[in-house]
Amino acid sequence: MKPVELPSLDAIRAAQERISSLAWRTPLVPLQHEEAPGSVQLKLENLQPVGSFKIRGAAHALCRLPRAELRDGVSTASAGNMGRAVAYVARLLGVACRVIVPQHAPETKLRGIEREGAEIVRVPFDRWWTLLLDPRGDEIRGRFVHPVCDTDVIAGHATIGLEIAEALPELDAVIVPFGGGGLGCGIATALRALGRDCRVYASEIETAAPLAASLAAGQPVEVPYTPSLVDGIGGKSLLPGMWELARELLAGSIVVGLRETAEAVRALAERHRVIAEGAAGTALAAALTGHAGAGTTVCVVSGGNIDAAKLSAILEGRVP
C-alpha cells in the first residue's frame, strides 16, 4: 500500500464545499453531566444521513473519482458505517456497490447497507483485516475505496475540524474514536493548519487498542482483538502508513473499558436523547476520565448505528 498523504487546508476547504449537499453540518451540544471535567461539547455526527461521520469521506472520495473509474462499480471493506456511506453515495450516483464485512458486523449496519441497494459479502475477520492491509482479492469488484488510507477520504473527514474551529473560538482538546485513524488524523490536520493550539486524543476500547500499545512501545505492535459491543473501532494493529501520522498528529490514546463505554452510551441517551453506538461512547467515556484535561473539550459522537438489543441492554444497566 502506498504511503498515506495528508490533505492541505485548501483541499479540506474544497472538500467541505464539494460534499455540502450530501453531508450535513452537525451541531455541537453542551454535555449535561455532573462528572464532566470542564466544558464538554458533543459533535453529533450520529445525525448524518447514514448515521455516522463516514458520509463525509465517502462522499468526497466518490465525487472526486472520474466517471470512467466508476463504470464497473465500487467496493469497500467495512465493519458497517463506511459500507453504508459508500453504498448511499453510490446509489445517488447510479453506481453498483459491494461491501465486504467481517462476520461479526452488527445487523443494524448490515440492514442499512442493504437498504442502499449494495451487495454484502461476509468474510472471516482475519480475511477482512487482510483486505484493509492489502486490498486485492476476488471479493473486490470495480474501484476499491479504502475506508481509511485514502487522502480524499481523510479530507472529507477533516471537514469536521473546520466546523469545530468555526464554532469554538476557545478549544483545548478534541477526543476522537480511533478505528483506522483517518478521522482523528484528519481533524488534527485541519486544526493544525488553521493554527489552533489544541490537543487531539484518540479514544480506544480495552478489547482492541493498538494505538495505545504502539505508543507505549514506540513502534507499531499487534494486540489481541476481542469482539465486543464496540464494533466500529479497534483492530489487531495499525494500518500501514497510519502509525507515522498518528504519532505526529495525536496527543495520545485514552483507553476505556466496556462498562465505562456502556455507561457513556446510556448517559447520552438518557440525558440528551442521543443514540450513540459503542465507538462513539468511547469518546465521552474518555472525556469523563479527565485525562484530556479540564478545559473546553469536544467529543466526536462518531455514529449512532447500534443494534436495538445492545441499546436495550445498555439502557437496562447491562454490558451486552
C-alpha positions as semicolon CSV with decimal commas, in nm:
position;residue;x (nm);y (nm);z (nm)
1;M;0,000;0,000;0,000
2;K;0,141;0,342;-0,093
3;P;0,213;0,599;0,182
4;V;-0,086;0,795;0,310
5;E;-0,073;1,165;0,221
6;L;-0,248;1,424;0,432
7;P;-0,467;1,683;0,258
8;S;-0,378;2,052;0,257
9;L;-0,602;2,314;0,414
10;D;-0,713;2,421;0,067
11;A;-0,804;2,059;-0,014
12;I;-1,006;2,029;0,308
13;R;-1,192;2,352;0,232
14;A;-1,259;2,229;-0,121
15;A;-1,390;1,903;0,026
16;Q;-1,625;2,099;0,253
17;E;-1,774;2,269;-0,050
18;R;-1,782;1,953;-0,260
19;I;-1,979;1,746;-0,005
20;S;-2,208;2,023;0,120
21;S;-2,515;1,876;-0,049
22;L;-2,450;1,523;0,083
23;A;-2,308;1,560;0,434
24;W;-2,473;1,780;0,693
25;R;-2,306;2,036;0,918
26;T;-2,372;1,874;1,256
27;P;-2,438;2,060;1,582
28;L;-2,224;2,097;1,892
29;V;-2,428;2,032;2,206
30;P;-2,303;2,105;2,561
31;L;-2,284;1,789;2,772
32;Q;-2,508;1,781;3,077
33;H;-2,314;1,562;3,320
34;E;-2,214;1,638;3,678
35;E;-1,889;1,444;3,640
36;A;-1,773;1,632;3,330
37;P;-1,428;1,789;3,374
38;G;-1,468;2,140;3,237
39;S;-1,685;2,222;2,937
40;V;-1,756;1,919;2,718
41;Q;-1,920;1,965;2,379
42;L;-2,074;1,681;2,178
43;K;-2,019;1,688;1,800
44;L;-2,323;1,489;1,683
45;E;-2,210;1,302;1,373
46;N;-2,470;1,036;1,454
47;L;-2,720;1,275;1,293
48;Q;-2,569;1,237;0,944
49;P;-2,794;1,084;0,672
50;V;-2,628;0,743;0,717
51;G;-2,592;0,773;1,093
52;S;-2,217;0,835;1,104
53;F;-1,934;1,069;1,002
54;K;-1,834;0,825;0,728
55;I;-2,061;1,004;0,480
56;R;-1,805;1,285;0,467
57;G;-1,513;1,076;0,347
58;A;-1,724;0,851;0,125
59;A;-1,895;1,142;-0,047
60;H;-1,570;1,323;-0,111
61;A;-1,383;1,018;-0,239
62;L;-1,657;0,909;-0,478
63;C;-1,728;1,259;-0,605
64;R;-1,359;1,301;-0,685
65;L;-1,341;0,985;-0,896
66;P;-1,374;1,018;-1,274
67;R;-1,691;0,855;-1,408
68;A;-1,478;0,614;-1,611
69;E;-1,340;0,466;-1,288
70;L;-1,693;0,404;-1,163
71;R;-1,806;0,210;-1,468
72;D;-1,758;-0,128;-1,301
73;G;-1,891;-0,012;-0,965
74;V;-1,719;0,038;-0,632
75;S;-1,621;-0,179;-0,337
76;T;-1,511;-0,111;0,017
77;A;-1,425;-0,312;0,328
78;S;-1,611;-0,200;0,635
79;A;-1,744;-0,307;0,973
80;G;-2,061;-0,128;0,866
81;N;-2,058;0,252;0,870
82;M;-1,823;0,315;0,578
83;G;-2,002;0,044;0,383
84;R;-2,336;0,217;0,429
85;A;-2,186;0,555;0,344
86;V;-2,024;0,432;0,022
87;A;-2,344;0,247;-0,069
88;Y;-2,552;0,561;-0,007
89;V;-2,338;0,779;-0,232
90;A;-2,306;0,504;-0,495
91;R;-2,684;0,476;-0,511
92;L;-2,718;0,850;-0,568
93;L;-2,457;0,826;-0,845
94;G;-2,625;0,523;-1,003
95;V;-2,321;0,304;-0,940
96;A;-2,313;-0,061;-0,826
97;C;-2,163;-0,118;-0,483
98;R;-2,021;-0,417;-0,297
99;V;-1,935;-0,405;0,075
100;I;-1,706;-0,664;0,232
101;V;-1,784;-0,702;0,602
102;P;-1,646;-0,914;0,888
103;Q;-1,872;-1,193;1,004
104;H;-1,948;-1,018;1,334
105;A;-2,075;-0,697;1,169
106;P;-2,386;-0,572;1,353
107;E;-2,723;-0,639;1,195
108;T;-2,842;-0,278;1,211
109;K;-2,545;-0,170;0,998
110;L;-2,598;-0,456;0,754
111;R;-2,963;-0,362;0,713
112;G;-2,858;-0,005;0,641
113;I;-2,622;-0,125;0,368
114;E;-2,894;-0,342;0,217
115;R;-3,141;-0,051;0,214
116;E;-2,899;0,137;-0,010
117;G;-2,908;-0,150;-0,259
118;A;-2,549;-0,267;-0,210
119;E;-2,427;-0,626;-0,217
120;I;-2,283;-0,759;0,109
121;V;-2,002;-1,014;0,119
122;R;-1,929;-1,163;0,463
123;V;-1,579;-1,291;0,530
124;P;-1,391;-1,406;0,843
125;F;-1,240;-1,121;1,046
126;D;-0,882;-1,218;0,957
127;R;-0,960;-1,210;0,584
128;W;-1,140;-0,876;0,622
129;W;-0,842;-0,731;0,806
130;T;-0,608;-0,860;0,533
131;L;-0,811;-0,669;0,273
132;L;-0,758;-0,348;0,469
133;L;-0,383;-0,414;0,469
134;D;-0,368;-0,528;0,105
135;P;-0,689;-0,451;-0,087
136;R;-0,663;-0,720;-0,352
137;G;-0,876;-1,028;-0,394
138;D;-1,171;-1,194;-0,562
139;E;-1,410;-1,023;-0,318
140;I;-1,343;-0,683;-0,473
141;R;-1,549;-0,560;-0,769
142;G;-1,474;-0,236;-0,952
143;R;-1,292;0,055;-0,789
144;F;-1,190;-0,009;-0,428
145;V;-1,245;0,282;-0,187
146;H;-1,023;0,231;0,115
147;P;-1,210;0,329;0,432
148;V;-0,902;0,484;0,594
149;C;-0,585;0,511;0,384
150;D;-0,714;0,748;0,118
151;T;-0,628;1,119;0,105
152;D;-0,971;1,213;-0,030
153;V;-1,144;1,016;0,245
154;I;-0,931;1,189;0,509
155;A;-1,002;1,529;0,354
156;G;-1,374;1,462;0,383
157;H;-1,344;1,361;0,748
158;A;-1,121;1,663;0,817
159;T;-1,413;1,896;0,744
160;I;-1,530;1,817;1,098
161;G;-1,221;2,002;1,218
162;L;-1,320;2,309;1,017
163;E;-1,667;2,307;1,172
164;I;-1,532;2,269;1,525
165;A;-1,286;2,556;1,477
166;E;-1,553;2,783;1,333
167;A;-1,791;2,713;1,623
168;L;-1,548;2,729;1,917
169;P;-1,303;3,019;1,946
170;E;-1,166;2,859;2,265
171;L;-1,073;2,493;2,239
172;D;-0,836;2,283;2,446
173;A;-0,891;1,924;2,331
174;V;-1,081;1,703;2,089
175;I;-1,142;1,333;2,157
176;V;-1,197;1,113;1,853
177;P;-1,280;0,740;1,843
178;F;-0,981;0,565;1,685
179;G;-1,053;0,295;1,429
180;G;-0,814;0,324;1,140
181;G;-0,705;0,674;1,231
182;G;-0,838;0,868;0,933
183;L;-1,090;1,065;1,139
184;G;-0,855;1,169;1,417
185;C;-0,566;1,248;1,185
186;G;-0,797;1,441;0,952
187;I;-0,940;1,655;1,231
188;A;-0,592;1,716;1,375
189;T;-0,462;1,814;1,031
190;A;-0,739;2,071;0,984
191;L;-0,696;2,222;1,330
192;R;-0,319;2,241;1,295
193;A;-0,346;2,402;0,952
194;L;-0,580;2,663;1,098
195;G;-0,324;2,741;1,367
196;R;-0,538;2,612;1,653
197;D;-0,329;2,512;1,954
198;C;-0,532;2,222;2,090
199;R;-0,472;1,855;2,161
200;V;-0,641;1,578;1,966
201;Y;-0,672;1,249;2,153
202;A;-0,776;0,907;2,030
203;S;-1,025;0,706;2,233
204;E;-0,983;0,328;2,220
205;I;-1,160;0,034;2,379
206;E;-0,974;-0,208;2,607
207;T;-1,064;-0,507;2,389
208;A;-0,862;-0,372;2,093
209;A;-0,631;-0,075;2,148
210;P;-0,341;-0,094;1,901
211;L;-0,258;0,277;1,908
212;A;-0,206;0,290;2,285
213;A;0,011;-0,022;2,272
214;S;0,213;0,114;1,981
215;L;0,269;0,450;2,152
216;A;0,387;0,269;2,465
217;A;0,625;0,053;2,261
218;G;0,747;0,335;2,039
219;Q;0,666;0,132;1,730
220;P;0,366;-0,043;1,570
221;V;0,271;-0,360;1,757
222;E;-0,003;-0,618;1,722
223;V;-0,257;-0,662;2,001
224;P;-0,524;-0,920;2,080
225;Y;-0,865;-0,843;1,931
226;T;-1,187;-0,940;2,108
227;P;-1,527;-0,859;1,951
228;S;-1,746;-0,651;2,181
229;L;-2,032;-0,401;2,187
230;V;-1,780;-0,159;2,033
231;D;-1,776;-0,276;1,672
232;G;-1,687;0,045;1,484
233;I;-1,331;0,080;1,613
234;G;-1,048;-0,148;1,718
235;G;-0,827;-0,384;1,526
236;K;-0,525;-0,606;1,568
237;S;-0,276;-0,344;1,453
238;L;-0,239;-0,007;1,288
239;L;-0,281;0,016;0,914
240;P;0,032;0,079;0,704
241;G;0,125;0,445;0,697
242;M;-0,111;0,547;0,977
243;W;0,140;0,495;1,259
244;E;0,361;0,780;1,142
245;L;0,066;1,014;1,103
246;A;-0,098;0,926;1,435
247;R;0,228;0,953;1,628
248;E;0,287;1,300;1,484
249;L;-0,065;1,442;1,499
250;L;-0,232;1,289;1,805
251;A;-0,159;1,381;2,168
252;G;-0,216;1,025;2,286
253;S;-0,471;0,749;2,328
254;I;-0,719;0,724;2,615
255;V;-0,823;0,360;2,662
256;V;-1,159;0,295;2,828
257;G;-1,340;-0,016;2,945
258;L;-1,659;-0,174;2,822
259;R;-1,859;-0,075;3,131
260;E;-1,748;0,288;3,112
261;T;-1,838;0,291;2,743
262;A;-2,181;0,140;2,805
263;E;-2,241;0,398;3,078
264;A;-2,146;0,676;2,837
265;V;-2,387;0,544;2,573
266;R;-2,660;0,531;2,836
267;A;-2,581;0,884;2,955
268;L;-2,608;1,017;2,600
269;A;-2,947;0,850;2,557
270;E;-3,091;0,944;2,895
271;R;-2,956;1,297;2,929
272;H;-2,961;1,415;2,566
273;R;-3,182;1,168;2,379
274;V;-2,877;1,100;2,161
275;I;-2,844;0,746;2,023
276;A;-2,475;0,658;2,006
277;E;-2,303;0,335;1,911
278;G;-2,023;0,186;2,117
279;A;-1,739;0,353;1,927
280;A;-1,895;0,695;1,983
281;G;-1,942;0,614;2,350
282;T;-1,566;0,570;2,395
283;A;-1,510;0,940;2,324
284;L;-1,739;1,050;2,606
285;A;-1,608;0,779;2,836
286;A;-1,255;0,907;2,766
287;A;-1,357;1,266;2,841
288;L;-1,509;1,163;3,175
289;T;-1,176;1,013;3,284
290;G;-1,032;1,366;3,291
291;H;-0,722;1,255;3,101
292;A;-0,786;1,508;2,825
293;G;-0,786;1,795;3,076
294;A;-1,049;2,017;3,228
295;G;-1,078;2,290;2,966
296;T;-1,309;2,302;2,665
297;T;-1,322;1,955;2,511
298;V;-1,511;1,827;2,207
299;C;-1,619;1,462;2,195
300;V;-1,690;1,342;1,844
301;V;-2,005;1,128;1,863
302;S;-1,895;0,939;1,555
303;G;-2,207;0,732;1,486
304;G;-2,539;0,606;1,613
305;N;-2,584;0,275;1,434
306;I;-2,628;0,039;1,726
307;D;-2,831;-0,282;1,735
308;A;-3,157;-0,239;1,925
309;A;-3,081;-0,537;2,151
310;K;-2,747;-0,388;2,253
311;L;-2,900;-0,049;2,322
312;S;-3,181;-0,207;2,523
313;A;-2,931;-0,395;2,738
314;I;-2,727;-0,079;2,794
315;L;-3,034;0,121;2,895
316;E;-3,113;-0,153;3,148
317;G;-2,769;-0,105;3,302
318;R;-2,608;-0,413;3,149
319;V;-2,300;-0,452;2,932
320;P;-2,402;-0,652;2,623
